[in-house]
Amino acid sequence: MMIVATTNDLPGYRIIKTIGIVRGLTVRSRSVFGTIGGALQSLVGGNITLFTSLAETTRQEALDLMVRHAEQMGANAVIAMRYDGNEITDGITEMLAYGTAVVVEEA
């Protein structure tokens, strides 16, 4: 089981090896239907569920890719995990999940 934390340490665990930076990168675009649906939802106001769903799916995909990268490097935990997102062009967004891959054992 991979432990992922935004903190720099894990209470109850000791870091026995630092492997290095791991990342998961995904680039997503909105479909024409999603853009139109989001525009219609924005007329009413409130949560634009189509865009919220796209954002959550994109973050989860980036996180899953980062975890896979950490596993391939032999880690059992990722510390100092962060997200970073950028719009590459209109309607196309890059999402990066990154952190430090480590090997931990219970203290």
SERO-4910 file (N, C-alpha, C, O; in steps of 0.05 Angstrom, whole numbers):
BEGIN
 pado doro    nc1    nc2    nc3   cac1   cac2   cac3    cc1    cc2    cc3    oc1    oc2    oc3
  Met    A     17    -24      0      0      0      0     18     25      0     35     28     17
  Met    A     13     43    -18     28     67    -21     17     88     -2     -8     93     -2
  Ile    A     33    101     14     25    123     31     32    148     16     54    152      7
  Val    A     13    166     14     17    192      2      9    214     21    -13    214     32
  Ala    A     28    233     26     22    254     46     33    281     36     53    281     21
  Thr    A     20    302     43     29    329     36     50    339     56     62    359     52
  Thr    A     53    324     78     72    332     99    100    322     91    104    306     73
  Asn    A    120    333    106    148    325    101    157    301    117    179    291    113
  Asp    A    140    292    135    146    267    150    119    252    154     98    263    149
  Leu    A    122    228    165     99    211    170    100    202    199    115    185    205
  Pro    A     83    214    216     83    205    244     79    175    246     61    163    233
  Gly    A     95    162    262     94    133    265    111    117    246    112     93    247
  Tyr    A    124    132    227    142    119    208    169    133    208    172    156    215
  Arg    A    189    117    200    216    128    198    224    125    168    220    104    156
  Ile    A    234    147    157    244    146    129    271    133    130    290    142    142
  Ile    A    274    110    116    299     96    115    315    101     89    338     95     87
  Lys    A    300    111     69    314    116     43    298    137     28    273    135     26
  Thr    A    312    157     18    299    177      0    307    170    -28    331    168    -35
  Ile    A    287    166    -45    292    158    -72    294    182    -91    312    183   -107
  Gly    A    276    200    -88    277    224   -105    250    233   -114    229    223   -105
  Ile    A    250    252   -132    225    264   -142    210    245   -160    222    231   -177
  Val    A    184    244   -156    166    228   -173    144    247   -183    138    267   -170
  Arg    A    133    241   -206    112    258   -217     93    242   -234     99    220   -244
  Gly    A     70    254   -236     49    243   -254     38    267   -269     28    286   -257
  Leu    A     39    266   -295     30    288   -312      8    279   -331     11    258   -344
  Thr    A    -13    295   -332    -34    289   -351    -43    315   -364    -42    336   -351
  Val    A    -51    314   -389    -62    337   -403    -90    330   -412    -94    309   -425
  Arg    A   -109    347   -406   -137    341   -413   -149    365   -427   -140    388   -424
  Ser    A   -169    359   -443   -184    380   -456   -213    376   -451   -223    354   -446
  Arg    A   -228    398   -452   -257    396   -449   -268    389   -477   -258    398   -497
  Ser    A   -289    373   -476   -302    367   -502   -320    391   -509   -326    408   -492
  Val    A   -329    392   -534   -347    413   -543   -372    412   -526   -383    433   -518
  Phe    A   -382    388   -521   -407    385   -505   -403    395   -476   -420    408   -465
  Gly    A   -379    388   -465   -373    397   -438   -371    427   -436   -380    439   -417
  Thr    A   -359    439   -456   -356    468   -457   -384    482   -459   -389    501   -445
  Ile    A   -401    472   -476   -427    483   -479   -444    478   -453   -457    497   -444
  Gly    A   -442    454   -443   -457    448   -418   -447    465   -395   -463    475   -379
  Gly    A   -420    469   -393   -409    486   -371   -418    515   -375   -424    528   -355
  Ala    A   -419    524   -399   -428    552   -405   -457    555   -396   -465    575   -385
  Leu    A   -474    535   -403   -502    536   -395   -505    536   -364   -521    550   -353
  Gln    A   -489    519   -351   -490    518   -321   -481    544   -309   -492    553   -289
  Ser    A   -462    558   -322   -452    583   -311   -473    605   -312   -471    624   -296
  Leu    A   -493    603   -330   -514    622   -331   -531    622   -306   -542    642   -297
  Val    A   -534    598   -295   -550    594   -271   -534    601   -246   -546    610   -226
  Gly    A   -508    598   -246   -491    603   -223   -487    578   -206   -500    558   -211
  Gly    A   -470    580   -187   -465    558   -169   -443    540   -180   -427    548   -197
  Asn    A   -442    516   -169   -422    496   -177   -426    487   -206   -448    478   -213
  Ile    A   -405    490   -222   -407    480   -250   -397    452   -250   -373    446   -253
  Thr    A   -416    433   -247   -409    405   -242   -394    392   -264   -377    375   -259
  Leu    A   -398    400   -289   -383    389   -311   -353    395   -308   -337    377   -313
  Phe    A   -347    419   -301   -319    427   -298   -307    415   -272   -284    408   -272
  Thr    A   -323    414   -251   -314    402   -226   -307    373   -231   -286    363   -221
  Ser    A   -323    359   -245   -318    330   -251   -293    327   -268   -277    309   -262
  Leu    A   -289    344   -288   -265    343   -304   -240    349   -288   -220    335   -291
  Ala    A   -242    368   -270   -219    375   -253   -212    352   -234   -188    346   -231
  Glu    A   -232    340   -222   -227    318   -204   -216    294   -218   -197    281   -208
  Thr    A   -226    287   -242   -216    265   -257   -187    270   -265   -170    252   -264
  Thr    A   -181    294   -273   -153    301   -281   -134    299   -257   -112    288   -261
  Arg    A   -142    309   -234   -125    307   -210   -120    278   -202    -98    270   -195
  Gln    A   -141    262   -203   -139    234   -196   -120    219   -215   -104    202   -207
  Glu    A   -122    225   -241   -105    212   -261    -76    220   -256    -58    202   -257
  Ala    A    -71    245   -250    -43    254   -244    -33    240   -219     -9    232   -218
  Leu    A    -49    238   -198    -41    225   -174    -35    195   -179    -15    185   -169
  Asp    A    -52    182   -194    -48    153   -200    -22    149   -215     -7    130   -210
  Leu    A    -16    167   -234      9    165   -249     33    169   -231     54    156   -234
  Met    A     31    188   -212     53    193   -193     58    169   -176     81    161   -171
  Val    A     37    157   -166     39    133   -149     52    111   -164     69     97   -154
  Arg    A     44    107   -189     56     86   -206     86     91   -210    102     73   -209
  His    A     93    116   -214    122    123   -218    137    117   -192    159    105   -193
  Ala    A    125    123   -169    138    117   -143    142     87   -139    163     78   -130
  Glu    A    121     72   -146    123     43   -143    145     32   -161    160     14   -153
  Gln    A    147     42   -185    167     32   -204    195     38   -194    214     24   -200
  Met    A    198     59   -178    224     67   -166    230     52   -140    252     55   -129
  Gly    A    211     36   -131    215     21   -106    206     34    -81    214     25    -59
  Ala    A    191     55    -82    182     70    -59    157     57    -47    142     43    -61
  Asn    A    152     61    -22    127     53    -10    112     77      2     91     74     15
  Ala    A    123    101     -3    110    126      6    119    149    -11    141    149    -22
  Val    A    102    170    -12    109    195    -24    103    217     -4     81    219      6
  Ile    A    123    234      2    119    256     20    120    282      5    130    283    -18
  Ala    A    111    304     17    112    331      6     98    331    -21    106    345    -40
  Met    A     76    316    -24     61    315    -49     46    341    -54     35    353    -36
  Arg    A     47    350    -79     33    374    -87     21    370   -115     28    352   -130
  Tyr    A      2    388   -121     -9    390   -148     -1    417   -160      3    436   -146
  Asp    A      1    417   -186      6    442   -201    -10    439   -227     -8    419   -241
  Gly    A    -25    459   -234    -40    459   -258    -36    484   -274    -34    506   -263
  Asn    A    -36    481   -300    -32    503   -319    -50    500   -343    -55    477   -352
  Glu    A    -60    522   -353    -75    520   -378    -55    524   -400    -42    544   -402
  Ile    A    -53    504   -418    -34    504   -440    -44    523   -462    -30    540   -473
  Thr    A    -70    519   -468    -84    537   -487   -113    535   -479   -121    520   -461
  Asp    A   -130    551   -492   -158    552   -484   -170    524   -485   -172    511   -506
  Gly    A   -180    515   -462   -193    489   -460   -175    465   -456   -185    442   -453
  Ile    A   -149    469   -455   -130    447   -451   -113    453   -427    -99    473   -425
  Thr    A   -115    435   -407   -102    439   -381    -83    416   -375    -88    393   -380
  Glu    A    -60    424   -364    -40    406   -355    -43    404   -324    -46    424   -311
  Met    A    -42    379   -314    -42    375   -285    -19    358   -277    -14    336   -289
  Leu    A     -3    367   -258     21    353   -249     17    347   -219     11    365   -203
  Ala    A     21    322   -212     23    314   -184     52    306   -179     64    291   -195
  Tyr    A     64    316   -158     93    310   -153     98    309   -123     83    320   -107
  Gly    A    120    296   -117    128    293    -89    155    279    -88    168    274   -108
  Thr    A    163    272    -63    188    258    -59    182    229    -52    168    223    -32
  Ala    A    193    211    -68    189    182    -63    209    173    -41    233    180    -42
  Val    A    198    158    -22    215    148      0    207    119      7    186    109     -2
  Val    A    225    107     21    219     81     33    217     86     63    235     97     75
  Val    A    195     77     75    190     81    103    186     54    117    178     34    104
  Glu    A    190     54    143    183     31    160    170     42    185    175     64    193
  Glu    A    154     25    197    141     34    222    162     39    243    181     24    246
  Ala    A    158     60    258    177     68    279    174     51    304    188     54    323
***
